[in-house]
Structure formats: structure tokens, C-alpha cells
């Protein structure tokens, strides 16, 4: 199960690049779908694409530190 406000680790494997980011889940009630807002401003919905994997790792209320930049 996933809820709005959950923090999800998104792994994207594209050719030789790997994106490993944590995002708060958002719910778009216009299309009734969960997704996340990428730093480039685009909204991405969950997909069954084999290039992506998802893991719920916490929520924004109990684990806000999970959203901090990993490079800091």
C-alpha cells in the first residue's frame, strides 16, 4: 500500500546511468494516480517499466531526513 506523503526510493536504470532518489508521493486527483515530481519539474506516475523500481522507505511526517540531498 502507498499513501500520499510516503517517501519512496526510486531507482531508474537507463543505459549506463542510474538515478537513485527519494521522493514524497503525491496524488493527482485529476487522473486518480500517485506519482512524484522530478527535480526537472515534470510529474511522473508509477509505471511498470522495467527500468524503474520503487520502495516505500518512510513518510514525510516521521522521516523528513530521507528527503535531504544525499550529496550533502
Buried (B, 14 or more C-beta within 10 A) or exposed (E): EEEEBBBBBBEBEEEEEEEEBBBBBBBEEEEEEBBBEBEEEEEBEBEEEEEBEBEEEBBBEEEEEBEEEEEE
